[in-house]
């Protein structure tokens, strides 16, 4: 079953994370931990989702509620995945992760930055377009190249 949060799907759409979804749906992760913060669906937070889009392009988000349990999946075409499940609204989720990157750590890093600095560096970032067409966003020590 494909949760409704996916942006586009259908027979004519190549879904680069479909194989990762099959792994992430219920497998035990290579790493299992309890998260510091309550469960967040990045799609419900424009700032978090925007920072993740810049720092980990290509993420696919999925979300499901089943009774009191809420689950968020992060999937990446490189084979990385994370699944975070919480059963209490403000409870700490259990996070399963596997693949070359630890995607939920990226979410945590973005949330830590927001808590520490009070805003994301993408707000008020300078934009530089290089002669070869690369776009560089920068603010303070942070930068992202598009």
C-alpha positions in Angstrom: 0.0 0.0 0.0 1.3 3.4 -1.0 0.4 6.2 1.5 -1.5 9.2 0.1 1.4 11.6 0.8 3.3 10.8 -2.3 3.2 13.6 -4.8 2.9 11.7 -8.0 2.4 8.0 -8.9 0.9 5.8 -11.6 1.8 3.3 -14.2 3.6 5.9 -16.3 5.7 7.3 -13.5 9.2 5.9 -12.7 9.3 5.8 -8.9 13.1 5.8 -8.0 12.4 4.8 -4.4 9.9 1.9 -5.0 12.6 -0.7 -4.2 13.7 1.1 -1.1 10.0 1.3 0.0 9.8 -2.5 -0.1 12.7 -2.6 2.3 11.7 0.2 4.6 8.1 -0.9 5.0 8.7 -3.3 7.9 12.3 -4.5 8.0 14.5 -4.1 11.1 17.0 -1.4 10.4 20.8 -1.7 10.5 20.5 0.9 13.2 17.6 1.2 15.7 17.4 4.0 18.2 15.0 6.2 20.1 14.7 9.7 18.8 15.3 12.8 21.0 12.4 14.8 19.6 8.7 14.0 19.2 7.8 12.6 15.8 7.7 15.2 13.0 6.4 14.6 9.5 8.8 16.8 7.5 6.0 17.5 5.1 4.2 19.4 7.9 7.1 21.8 8.4 8.0 23.9 5.4 11.3 24.9 6.9 12.5 21.4 7.8 11.4 20.0 4.4 13.1 22.9 2.6 16.4 22.4 4.4 16.3 18.6 3.8 15.6 19.2 0.1 18.7 21.3 -0.1 20.9 19.0 2.0 19.6 15.6 0.9 18.0 16.1 -2.5 15.8 13.3 -3.8 14.0 12.4 -0.5 10.6 10.7 -0.8 8.4 11.1 2.3 5.6 8.8 3.3 3.3 9.0 6.3 0.7 6.7 7.9 -1.5 6.8 10.9 -2.8 3.5 12.3 -4.8 4.0 15.5 -2.5 5.8 18.0 0.6 4.9 16.0 2.1 7.4 13.5 4.9 6.5 11.2 7.1 8.6 8.9 9.3 7.0 6.2 12.2 8.8 4.5 13.4 7.1 1.3 16.3 7.9 -1.0 17.1 6.5 -4.4 20.6 5.6 -3.1 19.0 2.9 -1.0 19.0 4.8 2.3 15.8 4.7 4.3 14.5 5.6 7.8 11.3 4.7 9.5 10.2 6.5 12.7 7.2 5.3 14.7 5.6 6.9 17.7 2.6 5.8 19.7 2.1 8.9 21.8 1.7 12.4 20.5 4.7 13.8 22.3 6.4 10.4 22.7 9.9 9.7 21.4 9.7 7.6 18.2 11.6 4.5 17.6 13.7 4.9 14.4 15.0 2.2 12.1 17.6 3.2 9.5 19.6 1.4 6.8 21.5 2.1 3.6 24.5 4.3 2.9 23.1 7.3 4.8 21.3 7.7 8.1 18.4 9.9 7.0 16.8 10.4 10.3 20.1 11.8 11.6 19.7 14.5 8.9 16.3 15.3 10.2 17.7 15.6 13.7 20.6 17.8 12.5 18.1 20.2 10.8 15.9 20.3 14.0 19.0 20.9 16.2 20.0 23.8 14.0 16.5 25.3 14.2 16.5 25.0 18.0 20.0 26.4 18.4 19.8 29.3 15.9 16.1 30.0 15.9 15.8 29.9 12.2 17.2 28.1 9.2 20.1 29.5 7.2 18.1 29.3 4.0 16.1 32.3 5.2 18.0 35.4 4.2 20.6 33.3 2.3 22.7 35.0 -0.4 22.4 33.6 -3.9 25.4 33.4 -6.2 25.1 32.1 -9.8 28.5 31.0 -11.1 29.5 31.4 -14.8 28.9 27.6 -15.3 25.3 28.0 -14.0 25.6 26.5 -10.5 23.5 28.2 -7.9 25.0 28.6 -4.5 23.0 29.6 -1.4 25.0 30.8 1.6 24.5 32.4 4.9 27.3 32.4 7.6 29.2 29.1 7.6 26.3 27.3 5.8 26.1 26.8 2.0 24.3 24.6 -0.5 25.0 24.2 -4.2 22.1 23.5 -6.5 
